[in-house]
């Protein structure tokens, strides 16, 4: 690969970067575009991995956004398996691990997040996985198809979606959650209990308040997980304990970082020629007080086009609310809005909670900041979105 002429450079092979590329071409940009990715695979959509693929409803190929021919047809130079390692903002250049330098006119950082692992004895053994990329999903699917048993450490979204997929295949599943309920920090007690009950009804051995001590191994492979009061046999262990934004590149380049790359509402960083999108972007949001950083598919999917238009000098902002969804067994959920971490929120529930057909609203200082529905498909998320946009609790029917 020869050094590229200065054009648009996207660092990161996730969805936000690809959506930005699409929008650049849709807006008529004719200059060079280079996509630099650490992974060896073309960009793909991660929700397929924990949802349709593990369930067996969607082939892995359905996760990929475009094939190589699309990138060729749209004159995008794709650099795979060669991560960016440094940015020279003065020279407007990105350097990769293989030693290449790529000049840029505008740069978009879309480096995503890395899964966290607990520093436990045995955590580096074979059979211990996180779920972040295609390779992870393939290994976990093989475990599910082999029959398990499976131990999942962490009762967050990824952990529960993997648990649901495994139970649909009849695999014995244990979920070890440190808090008193799964999803407690993001949902609150009332809604968290709904998800706890759902999984227990479907045969998951859900243990809350769990204190995991070590992973037991034999011949270098995990065989069980030991908690404070029990030992749980495991053909494989999934660590679903969250993810951390990949900020090293931005930090080393001298961009302003505070739990995320600080951007304005147009995803512009403290360098006017460098932008950030997706998991790493801490956005000065036009609709929400304070900065917003979320790690959801829609945030990257919708943010990519905003970044592209801003890079072209257009007036574009993140003037929409964060959104995410999950499907577990017969429960489908959509959530919109933003509940800041550690908020003292009141939760209002409407509908048939035991029957799992209800709406929930999170209220902070007499303002509705987020809402969701479970299985209310006749009305969906739109009426909830309107209430969240208004912020008015009196509109909750």
SVG drawing of the C-alpha trace seen along z (x, -y; Angstrom):
<svg xmlns="http://www.w3.org/2000/svg" viewBox="-53 -24 60 55">
<polyline fill="none" stroke="black" stroke-width="0.4" points="0.0,0.0 1.4,-3.4 0.9,-6.4 -2.5,-7.9 -3.2,-11.4 -4.8,-13.6 -8.5,-12.9 -11.0,-11.5 -9.6,-8.8 -11.7,-6.7 -9.9,-4.8 -12.0,-1.8 -13.9,0.9 -17.2,0.5 -20.6,-0.6 -20.1,-4.3 -17.2,-4.5 -19.0,-2.7 -22.1,-4.8 -19.9,-7.9 -18.3,-6.5 -21.8,-5.9 -22.8,-9.4 -19.7,-11.0 -20.4,-9.4 -24.1,-10.1 -23.3,-13.8 -21.2,-13.8 -17.7,-13.8 -15.3,-12.6 -12.0,-12.7 -10.1,-9.8 -11.5,-7.7 -9.3,-5.3 -10.7,-2.9 -8.1,-1.7 -9.2,1.3 -7.5,3.4 -9.6,6.5 -9.0,8.7 -12.7,8.8 -14.7,6.2 -17.0,4.0 -20.0,5.8 -22.9,5.1 -22.3,6.4 -26.0,7.0 -26.3,9.9 -23.6,11.7 -25.4,11.8 -28.9,12.1 -29.7,13.8 -26.4,15.6 -26.2,17.3 -29.8,18.2 -29.3,19.8 -31.8,17.5 -29.3,15.5 -26.1,16.6 -22.9,14.9 -22.7,13.4 -25.7,11.3 -23.7,9.2 -21.4,7.8 -22.4,4.3 -20.9,4.5 -18.7,6.8 -15.3,5.9 -16.9,5.2 -19.0,2.4 -15.9,0.7 -14.1,1.1 -17.1,-0.4 -17.2,-3.3 -13.5,-3.9 -12.7,-3.2 -9.3,-1.9 -9.7,0.7 -6.8,1.4 -7.5,4.5 -5.5,6.1 -3.2,3.0 -4.4,0.8 -3.6,-2.9 -1.0,-3.5 -0.4,-7.2 -1.8,-10.5 0.4,-13.4 -2.0,-16.3 0.5,-18.9 1.3,-16.9 -2.2,-15.5 -1.0,-11.9 -2.0,-8.6 0.6,-5.9 -0.3,-2.2 1.3,0.8 3.0,1.9 4.7,-1.4 2.6,-3.1 1.6,-6.8 -1.7,-8.0 -2.4,-11.7 -5.8,-13.1 -7.8,-16.3 -10.4,-15.2 -10.0,-12.3 -12.8,-10.3 -12.0,-8.1 -14.4,-5.2 -12.2,-2.9 -15.1,-1.4 -14.7,0.4 -12.7,3.3 -14.4,5.9 -13.4,5.9 -12.1,9.0 -12.0,9.6 -8.5,10.1 -9.3,13.5 -7.1,16.6 -7.7,18.7 -9.1,15.9 -6.6,16.5 -7.4,20.2 -8.8,21.7 -12.6,21.6 -12.9,18.2 -14.5,15.7 -15.8,12.3 -18.3,11.4 -17.1,8.5 -16.1,9.7 -16.8,12.4 -14.2,14.8 -15.7,14.6 -19.2,15.3 -18.0,18.3 -16.3,19.8 -19.4,19.2 -21.7,20.7 -19.6,23.8 -19.9,24.1 -23.6,23.7 -23.9,26.4 -21.7,28.7 -24.2,28.6 -22.4,26.7 -22.7,26.2 -22.1,22.4 -21.3,20.0 -21.7,16.3 -20.1,13.8 -22.2,10.6 -25.9,10.1 -25.8,7.1 -27.2,7.0 -24.6,9.1 -24.6,11.7 -28.4,12.1 -28.7,12.2 -26.1,15.0 -27.9,16.8 -31.2,16.6 -29.6,17.9 -28.0,20.8 -31.2,21.7 -33.1,21.7 -30.7,24.5 -31.3,26.4 -27.9,25.6 -27.5,25.5 -26.7,21.9 -25.5,20.3 -25.4,16.5 -23.3,15.0 -24.2,11.4 -22.5,9.3 -25.5,7.0 -28.8,7.9 -30.5,8.0 -29.3,8.2 -29.3,4.8 -29.8,3.1 -27.6,0.1 -29.4,-0.7 -32.9,0.4 -33.6,0.0 -35.0,2.6 -38.6,2.9 -37.6,3.5 -34.5,5.5 -36.8,8.0 -38.7,8.5 -35.6,9.7 -34.5,11.8 -37.9,13.5 -37.8,14.0 -34.5,15.9 -35.4,18.0 -38.6,19.0 -36.6,20.2 -34.3,22.3 -31.3,20.1 -29.6,20.6 -29.4,16.9 -27.4,16.2 -27.3,12.6 -25.0,11.1 -22.4,13.5 -18.8,13.2 -16.7,14.9 -13.3,16.0 -11.6,17.9 -11.8,19.9 -10.8,23.6 -8.7,25.1 -7.4,28.4 -4.6,28.7 -5.0,25.1 -8.7,25.1 -11.5,23.8 -13.6,26.5 -15.6,24.5 -16.1,21.2 -15.8,20.9 -17.9,18.4 -17.9,17.7 -20.4,20.5 -20.4,22.8 -18.6,24.4 -20.2,24.1 -19.1,26.6 -18.4,25.0 -17.4,26.2 -16.9,22.4 -17.1,19.1 -18.4,15.9 -17.3,12.7 -20.0,10.1 -18.8,7.4 -18.9,4.4 -16.5,2.7 -14.1,-0.2 -13.8,-2.8 -10.6,-2.6 -9.1,-6.0 -5.4,-5.5 -5.0,-6.8 -7.0,-10.0 -5.2,-10.5 -1.7,-10.0 -2.6,-12.5 -3.4,-15.2 -7.1,-15.3 -9.3,-16.2 -10.5,-13.0 -12.7,-12.5 -14.2,-9.0 -14.6,-9.5 -13.3,-11.7 -14.9,-15.1 -16.9,-16.3 -19.3,-19.0 -22.8,-18.2 -21.4,-17.7 -18.9,-15.1 -16.0,-17.5 -13.2,-17.0 -10.9,-19.7 -9.1,-19.5 -11.3,-20.9 -10.0,-18.4 -10.6,-15.3 -14.0,-13.8 -15.1,-10.9 -18.2,-8.7 -19.7,-5.7 -18.6,-4.2 -15.7,-6.6 -17.6,-9.9 -18.6,-11.9 -21.0,-14.3 -22.1,-17.7 -25.7,-16.8 -28.2,-19.4 -31.2,-17.7 -29.7,-16.3 -28.0,-18.2 -24.3,-17.4 -22.3,-15.0 -23.5,-11.7 -21.5,-8.6 -23.3,-5.4 -22.3,-2.0 -25.2,-1.0 -25.7,-0.1 -28.1,-3.0 -25.7,-5.6 -23.0,-4.6 -25.4,-3.9 -27.0,-7.3 -23.9,-9.1 -21.8,-8.1 -23.8,-10.3 -23.7,-13.2 -19.9,-13.0 -19.7,-12.8 -21.8,-15.8 -19.9,-17.8 -16.6,-16.7 -17.9,-18.2 -18.6,-21.5 -22.4,-21.1 -24.6,-21.9 -25.2,-18.5 -25.7,-17.6 -26.6,-14.7 -30.2,-16.0 -31.8,-12.7 -32.1,-10.6 -30.0,-7.5 -31.9,-4.3 -31.4,-0.6 -33.3,2.7 -33.0,6.3 -34.8,9.5 -34.7,12.3 -37.0,15.3 -40.5,13.9 -39.6,10.5 -38.8,7.6 -37.8,4.2 -37.1,0.8 -35.5,-2.0 -35.0,-5.7 -33.4,-8.5 -30.5,-8.8 -30.2,-8.0 -26.9,-9.4 -24.9,-6.9 -25.6,-6.9 -28.8,-9.0 -31.3,-9.0 -34.2,-8.2 -37.8,-7.4 -39.3,-4.7 -43.0,-4.9 -44.5,-1.7 -47.7,-1.5 -49.4,1.6 -49.2,5.3 -45.9,5.8 -46.5,9.5 -47.6,10.2 -44.5,8.4 -46.5,5.9 -45.7,2.5 -44.0,-0.8 -41.5,-2.3 -40.3,-5.9 -37.3,-7.2 -37.7,-10.5 -34.9,-12.6 -35.7,-15.9 -39.2,-15.9 -38.1,-15.4 -38.6,-12.3 -35.2,-11.4 -35.8,-8.0 -38.5,-5.5 -39.0,-2.0 -41.6,0.5 -41.8,4.2 -43.9,6.0 -46.2,3.0 -45.8,3.5 -49.2,1.9 -47.9,-1.5 -44.1,-0.9 -41.6,-3.4 -43.0,-6.6 -45.4,-7.8 -42.7,-7.1 -40.2,-9.1 -42.6,-12.1 -42.9,-12.0 -39.2,-11.8 -38.6,-14.7 -41.1,-16.8 -39.7,-15.8 -43.1,-16.2 -44.1,-13.5 -47.8,-14.7 -48.0,-13.2 -47.4,-9.7 -50.9,-8.1"/>
</svg>
